[in-house]
Amino acid sequence: MLTLLLAAALAVPAHAPRVSLHDAFNGPQCYRYNQQIVGFGMRYPGSPGHAKTEALIKSVIARDGGILETDDFVAQTPRGPVPVHNIIGKFNVSKDPDQPIFILAGHYDTLFQPKGFVGANDGGSSTAILLSFADALHAAPPTHMQIWLVWTDLEEAVKSFTATDGLYGSKHLAHKLLTEGLVPRIKGFFLLDMIGDKDLDVDKESQSTPWLQDFIAAAARKLHYSQYFFKYSTAITDDQVSFLNVGIPSVDIVDATFGPMTSGDGMGAWHHTLQDTMDKVSEHSLNVVGRTTLLAVEMIDSQSG
């Protein structure tokens, strides 16, 4: 037995190649996270499903060695006061007080809907992909940048998107980063939203920062995923706007064509409807977006040393 153990140990390379961050992304696990989250049911703030999602996020951050922080406040909404809980997992944190920061974000809430809206793509996919990013960061941390994973809360408007209804969590957090003087350290911000669509077609969102979009396009080319990115361009009011407004370079990575475009609210017939279910979500799409996003982060990180 000792001989066998010694032989096995000698068979392991002394300097095994370091896995890259994008190769550490686990598409099948991301899809399982998506299924688990949708299984919690409706996830609007204050609902049981929302609390279960918060608990899952916090448990994954802890398991993967991240530093957990929360940004908690009470939003004034058309429904009255609503407690809001942005969740932040910080990874690859060094002792350098000037260490650059990159933020990957997505919302984990769903619409206030009384009829069973589960948001498999809108809310579910963004929550799941960030959980898989946590797993990847545990396995293959970047060389230079501190990475923050941010699950924003109450992204959805309570009644309809206006200047005062919607993006509650991201507005609060962006203002907090500004007042704390952290904006100069933040190299960029990628928002993930509605990226599980089986018919993946990521918008070249027109308000987003072009040079950051260039990194995503380059990563997609390297991975032979260019057919899924930037074939059209529209403006989307999403959490990235909150961070752009305080001077943080930002990109909304969003598929703005969810279902047939012949009906609905301009983002596809399944957007904000009860048809946003797991049968519309693809493991392949999650894998394409996850690997491309993380490779773009690696490329940015290589220029941050």
C-alpha positions in Angstrom: 0.0 0.0 0.0 2.9 2.4 0.9 4.5 1.6 -2.5 1.2 2.4 -4.3 0.7 5.7 -2.5 4.3 6.7 -3.3 3.9 5.9 -6.9 0.6 7.9 -7.1 2.3 10.9 -5.5 5.2 10.7 -7.9 2.8 10.6 -10.8 1.4 14.1 -9.9 3.4 16.9 -11.7 5.3 19.0 -9.2 4.2 22.1 -10.9 0.8 21.5 -12.4 -0.4 24.2 -14.7 -2.5 26.9 -13.1 -6.1 26.7 -14.2 -7.3 30.0 -15.8 -10.3 31.9 -14.3 -12.5 31.4 -17.4 -11.7 27.6 -17.5 -12.7 27.3 -13.9 -16.3 28.4 -14.8 -18.6 25.4 -14.4 -21.6 25.7 -16.8 -23.5 22.6 -15.5 -23.2 23.8 -11.9 -24.4 27.3 -13.0 -27.5 25.7 -14.5 -28.1 23.7 -11.3 -27.8 27.0 -9.3 -30.4 28.5 -11.7 -32.7 25.6 -11.1 -32.3 25.8 -7.3 -33.1 29.5 -7.3 -36.2 29.1 -9.4 -37.3 26.4 -7.1 -37.5 29.0 -4.4 -40.4 30.5 -6.2 -41.2 34.3 -6.3 -38.2 36.3 -4.9 -39.5 39.8 -4.5 -38.1 41.6 -1.4 -39.8 40.3 1.8 -40.9 37.0 0.2 -39.8 33.6 1.5 -38.0 32.9 -1.8 -36.1 36.1 -1.5 -34.9 35.1 2.0 -33.9 31.6 0.7 -31.9 33.2 -2.1 -30.1 35.5 0.3 -29.1 32.5 2.4 -27.8 30.6 -0.6 -25.7 33.5 -1.8 -24.2 34.0 1.7 -23.5 30.3 2.1 -21.6 30.2 -1.3 -19.6 33.3 -0.5 -18.5 31.7 2.8 -17.8 28.3 1.3 -15.6 29.9 -1.5 -13.6 32.0 0.9 -15.0 35.4 0.0 -15.4 38.3 2.4 -19.1 39.0 3.0 -20.5 42.5 3.3 -24.1 43.8 3.0 -25.4 47.2 2.0 -28.8 47.4 3.9 -31.3 50.2 3.8 -35.0 50.9 3.5 -36.2 52.2 0.2 -39.2 54.5 -0.1 -41.3 53.0 -2.9 -44.9 53.2 -4.3 -45.6 50.2 -2.0 -44.3 52.1 1.0 -41.0 51.3 2.8 -39.2 48.2 1.5 -36.1 46.8 3.2 -33.3 46.3 0.6 -30.2 44.1 1.0 -27.4 44.3 -1.5 -25.0 41.4 -1.0 -21.3 41.8 -1.7 -18.7 39.0 -1.8 -15.1 40.3 -2.0 -12.4 38.0 -3.5 -8.6 38.2 -3.9 -8.3 40.9 -1.3 -4.7 42.0 -0.6 -3.3 44.3 2.1 -2.6 46.9 -0.6 -4.9 49.9 0.2 -4.8 50.9 -3.5 -5.5 47.5 -4.9 -7.6 47.9 -8.0 -11.2 46.6 -7.9 -13.4 45.1 -10.5 -17.1 44.5 -9.9 -19.3 41.8 -11.4 -23.0 42.3 -10.6 -26.5 41.2 -11.2 -29.9 41.5 -9.5 -31.4 38.7 -7.4 -34.9 40.0 -6.8 -37.9 39.4 -9.1 -40.9 41.4 -9.8 -43.6 42.0 -7.3 -46.1 39.6 -8.8 -49.0 37.9 -7.1 -49.4 35.2 -9.8 -46.2 33.1 -9.5 -43.6 34.9 -11.5 -40.4 32.9 -11.0 -38.0 34.9 -13.3 -35.8 32.0 -14.4 -33.9 34.3 -16.8 -34.7 37.7 -15.4 -33.3 37.4 -11.9 -32.5 33.7 -11.8 -29.7 33.6 -14.4 -27.9 36.6 -13.0 -28.0 35.3 -9.5 -26.8 31.9 -10.6 -23.9 33.1 -12.8 -22.5 35.2 -9.9 -22.6 32.1 -7.7 -20.6 30.3 -10.3 -18.2 33.2 -10.5 -17.6 32.8 -6.8 -16.7 29.1 -7.3 -14.3 30.1 -10.2 -12.7 32.8 -8.1 -12.1 30.3 -5.3 -10.4 27.9 -7.8 -8.5 30.5 -9.8 -8.1 34.0 -8.3 -6.8 36.7 -10.6 -3.2 38.0 -10.2 -3.8 41.7 -9.5 -7.4 42.9 -9.0 -9.7 42.5 -6.1 -13.0 41.2 -7.5 -16.3 42.1 -6.0 -19.4 40.0 -6.7 -22.5 42.2 -6.1 -26.0 40.8 -6.0 -28.2 43.9 -6.2 -31.6 44.0 -4.6 -34.8 45.7 -5.7 -33.6 46.3 -9.2 -37.2 45.8 -10.5 -39.6 48.8 -10.4 -42.4 48.4 -8.0 -44.9 49.8 -10.5 -43.1 51.0 -13.6 -39.6 52.3 -14.3 -39.3 56.0 -13.7 -36.6 58.3 -12.3 -37.8 57.3 -8.8 -39.1 53.7 -9.2 -36.5 51.0 -10.0 -32.8 50.4 -9.6 -33.1 51.0 -5.8 -30.3 48.8 -4.7 -27.8 49.8 -7.3 -28.4 53.5 -6.9 -27.8 53.2 -3.1 -24.6 51.2 -3.5 -23.2 53.4 -6.3 -23.7 56.5 -4.1 -22.1 54.7 -1.2 -19.0 53.9 -3.3 -18.8 57.5 -4.4 -19.1 59.0 -0.9 -16.5 56.5 0.5 -14.0 57.6 -2.2 -13.7 54.2 -3.8 -14.6 55.1 -7.3 -11.0 55.9 -8.4 -9.9 52.3 -7.5 -12.7 50.7 -9.5 -11.4 49.6 -12.9 -14.8 48.7 -14.2 -18.2 47.1 -13.7 -19.9 44.3 -15.6 -23.6 43.8 -15.1 -25.1 40.4 -16.0 -28.8 40.4 -16.7 -31.1 38.0 -18.6 -28.1 36.0 -19.9 -29.6 32.5 -19.7 -31.8 32.8 -22.8 -31.5 29.7 -25.0 -31.5 31.9 -28.1 -28.5 34.0 -26.8 -28.1 37.4 -28.4 -26.2 39.9 -26.2 -27.0 43.5 -26.8 -24.2 46.0 -27.5 -25.9 48.2 -24.9 -25.5 51.8 -26.2 -25.0 53.6 -22.9 -22.2 51.2 -21.8 -18.5 52.0 -21.8 -17.1 51.2 -25.3 -13.5 50.3 -24.3 -14.9 47.7 -21.8 -17.1 46.3 -24.5 -14.0 45.9 -26.6 -12.6 43.5 -24.0 -15.7 41.4 -24.1 -15.7 41.3 -27.9 -12.0 40.2 -27.8 -12.7 37.5 -25.3 -15.6 36.3 -27.3 -13.5 36.1 -30.4 -10.8 34.1 -28.6 -13.3 31.6 -27.4 -15.1 31.5 -30.8 -18.3 32.9 -29.3 -18.6 36.0 -31.4 -21.9 35.0 -32.9 -23.6 35.5 -29.5 -22.4 39.1 -28.9 -23.1 42.6 -30.1 -25.1 42.0 -33.3 -27.5 44.8 -32.4 -27.4 47.9 -30.1 -30.2 49.3 -27.9 -30.2 51.4 -24.8 -31.4 49.5 -21.6 -32.3 51.1 -18.3 -30.5 48.7 -15.9 -28.3 48.7 -12.9 -25.2 49.8 -15.0 -26.8 53.2 -15.2 -26.4 53.8 -11.5 -22.6 53.1 -11.7 -22.1 55.1 -14.9 -23.7 58.0 -13.1 -21.0 58.1 -10.5 -18.1 57.8 -13.0 -17.5 54.0 -13.0 -16.8 52.5 -16.4 -19.6 50.0 -16.9 -21.1 47.5 -19.3 -24.6 45.9 -19.3 -24.2 42.4 -20.5 -27.8 41.7 -21.3 -29.8 39.7 -23.9 -32.6 42.2 -24.7 -34.5 39.9 -27.0 -36.2 37.4 -24.8 -38.7 35.5 -26.9 -40.5 36.6 -30.1 -40.1 40.3 -30.7 -43.6 40.6 -32.2 -45.2 41.4 -28.9 -44.4 42.4 -25.3 -42.6 45.5 -23.9 -39.8 45.8 -26.4 -37.6 43.2 -24.8 -39.4 40.1 -26.1 -42.7 38.4 -25.5 -41.5 36.4 -22.5 -40.0 39.4 -20.6 -41.8 40.1 -17.3 -44.3 37.3 -18.0 -45.2 34.0 -16.4 -43.4 32.4 -19.5 -40.0 33.2 -18.0 -39.4 29.7 -16.8 -36.5 27.2 -16.8 -37.4 25.7 -20.1 -36.3 29.0 -21.7 -32.8 28.8 -20.0 -29.8 27.1 -21.5 -26.7 25.7 -19.8 -24.9 26.5 -23.0 -25.8 30.2 -22.9 -24.8 30.4 -19.2 -21.5 28.8 -20.1 -20.9 31.2 -23.1 -21.5 34.3 -21.0 -19.7 33.0 -18.0 -16.5 32.0 -19.7 -16.5 35.1 -21.9 -17.0 37.5 -19.0 -14.3 35.9 -16.9 -11.8 35.9 -19.8 -12.5 39.6 -20.3 -11.7 40.1 -16.6 -8.5 38.1 -16.9 -7.5 40.3 -19.9 -8.2 43.5 -17.9 -6.4 42.1 -14.9 -3.3 41.4 -16.9 -3.1 45.2 -17.7 -3.5 46.1 -14.0 -0.2 45.0 -12.6 
